[in-house]
C-alpha cells in the first residue's frame, strides 16, 4: 500500500516538514508518478516495532518501584 506525504505524516505521527526532511535525507524511499510523491507503507514496520518496544521498556522502567536504601541511617 502506498501513502501520500500527508498520510505518511499521520501514520508516523510526525509533521509534514519532518517527512519532507527525511525524504531529502533519503531516509524514506519514495516513488513518483510525475505529480504525486508516494511512499511505501511497509518500509516503516521495523521502525514502528522498535518504537513500541522502546515505549514498553520505558513504561516497565517507570513502573519499577524505588528500592529502599539500606545504607540510610538516622544520624540523630
C-alpha atoms as one frame of an Amber mdcrd trajectory, in Angstrom:
protein
   0.000   0.000   0.000   1.267   3.457  -0.874   0.696   6.658   1.095   0.944
  10.331   0.257   3.197  12.605   2.290   0.228  13.804   4.363  -0.964  10.254
   5.036   2.580   9.216   5.983   2.821  12.115   8.435  -0.436  10.996  10.073
   0.638   7.347  10.095   4.013   8.073  11.743   2.642  10.892  13.911   5.241
  13.317  12.509   4.862  16.681  10.833   4.831  17.056   7.062   8.038  19.078
   7.391   9.734  16.150   9.129   8.590  13.756   6.407   9.931  16.086   3.706
  13.260  16.352   5.547  13.511  12.558   5.804  12.799  12.264   2.082  15.503
  14.836   1.246  17.953  12.953   3.504  16.994   9.751   1.661  15.881   8.056
   4.866  12.454   7.429   3.344  12.210   5.794  -0.070   9.641   7.255  -2.440
   8.048   6.713  -5.833   6.708   9.455  -8.052   4.077   9.310 -10.765   5.029
  12.742 -12.068   2.694  14.746  -9.839   2.374  12.844  -6.586   5.074  11.504
  -4.298   4.098   8.068  -2.994   5.656   6.287  -0.040   5.534   2.529   0.508
   3.906   1.948   3.897   5.612  -1.368   4.697   9.073   0.216   4.941   8.075
   1.580   8.377   7.227  -1.754  10.025  10.622  -2.156  11.700  10.588   1.473
  12.860   7.130   1.100  14.409   8.060  -2.191  16.124  11.166  -0.566  17.622
   9.141   2.429  18.855   6.621   0.116  20.530   9.458  -1.887  22.100  11.066
   1.317  23.423   7.731   2.538  24.845   7.226  -0.792  26.642  10.763  -0.759
  28.077  10.317   2.821  29.267   6.984   2.007  30.899   8.477  -1.067  32.597
  11.286   1.098  33.945   8.865   3.743  35.206   6.657   1.095  36.845   9.558
  -0.423  38.759   9.374   0.530  42.448  12.173   2.509  44.033  14.079   0.188
  46.389  14.706   1.091  49.990  18.243   2.278  50.557  19.643   0.067  53.287
  22.583   2.423  53.894  20.449   5.296  55.174  20.998   5.730  58.909  19.307
   8.011  61.325  22.035  10.379  62.490  20.040  11.706  65.491
